[in-house]
Amino acid sequence: VPAKKKVLDILTSGNEINIQEVKKELAKVTLYKKFTILNALNSYLHSADERLYHIRNGSAWMKKVKELSKERKIILSLLYEYIYNEIIKEIEKFKI
């Protein structure tokens, strides 16, 4: 039985996303993972209209990229908030 995909791994897939589930998962992951997700969503937000996909067998195809959904834009702003708060929390540890 294949493992169930986690919500943070399918943010760029176009599938329906539950924002509450994303919030719950974001609280569990590292800062690095948050930046990785942020980078992926930003690349979709600011990329060209089409994306080139490569397969291991050497073939490739182009696919038209849809605009980021409202939910994904909300998740993008959530990511900024989570990252900001986590960095502030780490900086406060070093205050004299």
C-alpha positions, 0 to 999 in steps of 0.5 A: 500500500503506498504511503499517503502523501502529506499535505505539504508535499502536494501544495503545488499539485493543484489538488484541494488543500485544507488550510487547517491541516496545512497549519497543523503540519507547518507547526511540525516541520523545520525552518528549512522545510518551510523555506523550501515550500515558500520557494516552491510556491513563489516560483509558481507565483512568479514563473512563466505560463508554462513549465517543462517537466522531465521524466527519468526515461529522457522524455519531456513535456510542457504543461500550462501552469494555472495561477495560484489558487486563493488557498495557496496564496493564503498558505504563502502568507502563512509561511511568511508569518510562521518563518518570521515568528520562528526566526524572532523566537530564535533571535530572542534566545540570544538577547542579553 
